[in-house]
Amino acid sequence: MAREAYALTFAADAEAGLLALGRQEFDLVVLDLMLPGMGGLEALTEIRRRGPDQVIVMLTAFGSVETAVQAMRMGANDYLTKPFKNDDVLRSVGRGLSHRRLILENRSLRQALQGRTGSWGLVGKSRTMQTLYSLIEAGRPQPLYRSHPGRDGTGKEAGGARHP
């Protein structure tokens, strides 16, 4: 297996980690459940409040099924118990970074499309799309006007055929 290289930032406690998150954007947060001061679950809640898209992997030596379920419900993307194997951490980080790439790509595409959609929410300027727009427009409800052939003065308007 090839070695992975990541730029890391360490924080001694949740408060320092939250300060770092306030200064810059991180692709992934690895958060221990047991921290001095603010606990891991409380920090998880605060991180989620500040950045709902932040990818978070929880770590703990005191794991239980209930705690893992709670962390996942609170927004952790993954949960690892100590002692863990390096391959498990790399796999979890890899999944988290893939998820992060999708989030960033989605955000970028939304920004690129903002204001570039037609009135139907469709995007495209090709001849095919222009034809589609025309078909949609033709299918829209149109004002109804009835036409009754015949010469003026023959009483056709007295028969109830009125123009709306």
C-alpha positions as CSV (number, residue, x, y, z in Angstrom):
1,M,0.0,0.0,0.0
2,A,1.3,3.4,-0.9
3,R,2.0,5.9,1.8
4,E,-0.5,8.7,2.2
5,A,0.6,12.3,2.8
6,Y,-1.7,14.7,4.5
7,A,-1.2,18.2,5.9
8,L,-2.2,18.0,9.5
9,T,-3.2,20.6,12.1
10,F,-3.3,19.5,15.8
11,A,-5.3,21.0,18.6
12,A,-4.9,20.1,22.3
13,D,-8.6,20.4,23.1
14,A,-11.9,21.2,21.5
15,E,-11.7,24.9,22.1
16,A,-8.4,25.1,20.3
17,G,-9.8,23.0,17.5
18,L,-12.9,25.3,17.2
19,L,-10.6,28.3,17.0
20,A,-8.6,26.6,14.2
21,L,-11.9,25.9,12.3
22,G,-12.8,29.5,12.6
23,R,-9.6,30.6,11.0
24,Q,-9.5,28.2,8.0
25,E,-11.4,25.5,6.3
26,F,-10.4,21.9,6.8
27,D,-11.2,18.9,4.6
28,L,-11.7,16.6,7.5
29,V,-11.8,16.7,11.3
30,V,-10.7,13.8,13.4
31,L,-12.3,14.3,16.8
32,D,-11.7,12.3,20.0
33,L,-14.7,11.6,22.1
34,M,-12.8,12.2,25.4
35,L,-11.2,15.7,25.5
36,P,-10.1,18.0,28.3
37,G,-12.7,20.7,28.8
38,M,-15.5,20.5,26.2
39,G,-16.3,16.9,25.4
40,G,-16.2,15.4,21.9
41,L,-19.9,15.1,21.5
42,E,-20.4,18.7,22.5
43,A,-17.6,19.7,20.1
44,L,-19.3,17.7,17.4
45,T,-22.5,19.6,17.9
46,E,-20.7,22.9,17.7
47,I,-18.7,21.9,14.6
48,R,-22.0,20.8,12.9
49,R,-23.7,24.1,13.9
50,R,-20.8,26.1,12.3
51,G,-20.4,24.0,9.3
52,P,-23.1,21.4,8.4
53,D,-20.9,20.0,5.6
54,Q,-17.8,19.5,7.7
55,V,-16.6,15.9,7.5
56,I,-15.9,14.5,10.9
57,V,-14.4,11.1,12.0
58,M,-14.9,10.4,15.7
59,L,-12.3,8.4,17.7
60,T,-12.6,6.9,21.2
61,A,-11.0,4.3,23.5
62,F,-14.3,4.1,25.4
63,G,-16.6,3.1,22.6
64,S,-19.9,1.5,23.0
65,V,-22.6,0.8,20.4
66,E,-24.8,3.5,22.0
67,T,-22.1,6.1,21.9
68,A,-21.3,5.3,18.2
69,V,-25.0,5.5,17.3
70,Q,-25.3,8.8,19.1
71,A,-22.2,10.3,17.4
72,M,-23.5,9.2,14.0
73,R,-26.9,10.6,14.7
74,M,-25.3,13.9,15.7
75,G,-23.5,14.1,12.4
76,A,-20.2,12.2,12.6
77,N,-19.4,10.7,9.2
78,D,-17.5,7.7,10.8
79,Y,-16.6,6.3,14.2
80,L,-13.4,4.4,15.1
81,T,-12.5,2.8,18.4
82,K,-9.0,2.6,19.8
83,P,-6.9,0.7,19.4
84,F,-7.4,0.9,15.7
85,K,-5.4,-0.4,12.8
86,N,-3.7,2.1,10.5
87,D,-5.6,0.6,7.5
88,D,-8.9,1.3,9.3
89,V,-7.9,5.0,9.8
90,L,-6.7,5.4,6.2
91,R,-9.9,3.8,4.9
92,S,-12.1,6.1,7.1
93,V,-10.1,9.2,6.1
94,G,-10.2,8.2,2.4
95,R,-14.0,7.8,2.6
96,G,-14.3,11.1,4.4
97,L,-12.1,12.9,1.8
98,S,-14.1,11.4,-1.0
99,H,-17.3,12.7,0.6
100,R,-15.6,16.1,1.0
101,R,-14.7,16.2,-2.7
102,L,-18.3,15.5,-3.6
103,I,-19.5,18.3,-1.2
104,L,-17.1,20.8,-2.8
105,E,-18.0,19.7,-6.3
106,N,-21.7,20.1,-5.6
107,R,-21.1,23.5,-4.0
108,S,-19.1,24.6,-7.1
109,L,-21.7,23.3,-9.5
110,R,-24.5,25.1,-7.7
111,Q,-22.6,28.4,-7.8
112,A,-21.8,27.9,-11.5
113,L,-25.5,27.2,-12.2
114,Q,-26.9,30.0,-10.1
115,G,-28.7,32.4,-12.4
116,R,-28.0,30.3,-15.5
117,T,-31.1,28.3,-15.6
118,G,-34.2,28.9,-17.7
119,S,-37.6,29.6,-16.2
120,W,-38.2,25.9,-15.9
121,G,-35.0,25.2,-14.0
122,L,-33.4,23.6,-17.1
123,V,-29.9,24.5,-18.3
124,G,-28.8,24.5,-21.9
125,K,-28.3,26.7,-25.0
126,S,-28.0,24.0,-27.7
127,R,-30.4,23.7,-30.6
128,T,-32.0,20.7,-28.9
129,M,-32.6,22.6,-25.7
130,Q,-34.1,25.6,-27.6
131,T,-36.5,23.1,-29.2
132,L,-37.4,21.7,-25.8
133,Y,-38.0,25.2,-24.4
134,S,-40.3,25.9,-27.4
135,L,-42.2,22.7,-26.8
136,I,-42.6,23.5,-23.1
137,E,-43.8,27.0,-24.0
138,A,-46.3,25.7,-26.5
139,G,-47.7,23.3,-23.9
140,R,-48.3,26.1,-21.4
141,P,-52.0,27.1,-20.8
142,Q,-52.9,29.8,-23.2
143,P,-55.8,32.3,-23.0
144,L,-58.9,30.9,-24.6
145,Y,-60.5,32.8,-27.5
146,R,-63.3,31.3,-29.4
147,S,-63.8,32.1,-33.0
148,H,-67.2,31.6,-34.7
149,P,-67.2,31.9,-38.5
150,G,-70.0,33.8,-40.1
151,R,-70.9,37.2,-41.4
152,D,-71.5,40.1,-39.0
153,G,-75.1,40.7,-38.0
154,T,-76.2,37.1,-38.2
155,G,-76.7,36.8,-34.5
156,K,-73.8,34.5,-33.7
157,E,-72.8,36.6,-30.7
158,A,-76.3,36.3,-29.2
159,G,-75.9,32.5,-28.9
160,G,-73.6,32.8,-25.9
161,A,-70.3,32.7,-27.7
162,R,-68.5,35.5,-25.9
163,H,-64.9,36.4,-25.9
164,P,-63.4,36.1,-22.4
